[in-house]
């Protein structure tokens, strides 16, 4: 399923839901605009301040920034019956430029513990565009035109710096795609701090 993110009139960003069917999909704090799903389900945009409206919509899937997903997980783990309608998947958009950085195994475990649903990461470039996406195989984030800057070990995707070092995996993915994948994303600031320590 493909949705379009409009940052400027001449710059259309594509958002793709990773599964064939999302049911009722809430796009939270993402400012996305999307086409009608073939089965008649249109995604609905919300701000995180509209929690009553989100719960009334009863989404089966959500797409949202990583920090917000972690906040929602904390509420669930604290015992709140929060977003009980979720039953398909959670898509988190991460960025090395935010305090959470790219998604870690700890983040994924927290989200799974709170919701018990598949979690898919999509990586944002510094300009806010989606540059890499996780598929159903959960074996890295698919991207086109990946390269590594030799001096800093920074991963670049289609000419944009990601702010992360990463392992690049080539070859066939179990999902059927042949595009290169980024695995083991580490924010460069964290890497530098660890090296200094």
N, C-alpha and C positions, 0 to 999 in steps of 0.2 A: 504494500500500500504506500503510495507516495503523496506527500503533502509539500506545499511550497511555503518557504519562509521569505517574507518580503522585507529586506533591510532598506533598500532604496528602490525607486521605480525601475531603475535599469539593472538591478542586481537581485536575481531571484535565487534563493537557496532552497535546496530540496531536502525534505525530511522524509525518511522511509521507516515505516513500522516494520519490524523484523519478522513478523509472523503473517501468514496469509489472512488471518481474521483477528480483529482486535475487539469485536463487540462494541460496546459504548466506550469511546476513548476520550479521556479528558486531557487536554494539553494545558499544563499549569505553569504559569510564568514564562511561557515560551514565545508568545506572540506569533503563533503559526496560523496559517490559513490553509485549508485543505479542501480537496475535491470530495464529493460524495463517494462513500464506499459502494462497491457494486451491489452489496446486499442491503443498501439503504441506510447504513450507519454513517453519519457525518461526525467528524471529531468536533469537540466543543472546547473553545478557549475559556480559561478561567484565570483569575489571579489568585495567589495563595490566600489573600484576604477573604475570598469568597467561599470559605469552607462549607458554609451551610448550603450554598448553591451546588458545590461539588458533590456533597453527600446526597442532595436531592436528585441530582443527575444519575447517581448510582453507577459510576464508571466500572467497567469490567477490566479496563487497562488504563494506565496513566503514563504520560511522558512529562518529565520535569527535571529541573537542575538537581545535581547530586546532593548539594547541601540541603535542599528541601526534602528530598527523599530520605535522607538520614534523620531529619527532624521528624518526619512522619513515622519512621521506624521507631524512634524513641517513644513516641506517644503510644504506639501499638504495644511495645514491650513493657510500658508502664501500666498496661492493663486497659487502656481505652479501647472501646469498640469503634475504632477509627477506620473509615472506608471499608466496611464489611462486604461491599459488593465486588471488590477486586477479586478476579478469579482467572485472569489470563496471563498478563505480563506487566512488567514495569520497565520503562525505558528511561535511563538516566543520562543526562547530558553533562559531561565533565569537561574541565578545562584546567590546564596547568596554571592559569592565571588566577584561579580562585583559591581560597585557603584549603579547600578539600583536595585540590589537585585532581589527577586522574584517579579512577576507582581502584581501590586496593582489594586484596582478598578479604581483609577485615571488613571493609564496607559491604562487600558482596555477602559475607556471612551474616552481617547485621540485617541486611535487607531480607535475606532468605529466612532468618530466624523470626523476623517480624511479620512477614507476609506469606512465606511459603510458596512464592511464585518465581518463575524464571525472570532474571534481570538481564537486560541488554544495555551495554554502554555505547554511547556515541560521543566522539571526541570533537570538541570545538577548537577551531583556530583562534588566534588572538583577535581576529576581526569578527568573531561570532559565528562563522560558517561551520557547518558539520563537515569534517574532513576524513573521518574514519568511523566505521560502524561494525558492531559485533553482530554475528549471525547466530543461527540456532546451534551451531557446533561449539560455540563458546571457546574458540581456539585462536584468539587474537581479534584485532579490529581491522576489517578490510579497508584498504585505501588504494587509490591509484597513484602512480608516479612517486613512490617512496624513495628517498635517498637519505644518507647519513652524512652530516658535516664532519669531515675528518678530524678537525682540531677539537671540537667540543663534544663530539659523539651525539649531537642533537639530531633527532629525526625530523626530516622535512617531507611534507606531502604536497605535491603539486606546487612546489615553489614557496610554500608557507612554512615557517618555523613552528614546530609544535610546542617547544619549551620542555620537551622530554627526551631522554635517551630511551632506546627501545631495542629489543631483539626483532629483527625482520625475518619473517618466515615466508619462504617462497614455495610455490607448488600448489598442488590440488588440496582444497579444503573439503571436509566431509559434507559441507552444504552444497558442493558442486562448483563453487566459484574458483577461479584460478588467480585472482588478484592477490598481490602480496598482503601480508598481515603484520600488524604491530603487536608484539607480546611483551609482557613485563615492562610496562611503561613506568618510568621513574622520572619525577620532576627534577630538572637539572639543579635547582637550588638544594633539594634534599640530597642529591648525589654529592654536590660540593661540600655540604655540611658534614656528611658521613665521612668523606675523604679527609677533611680537616680534623675530625675527631680521631 
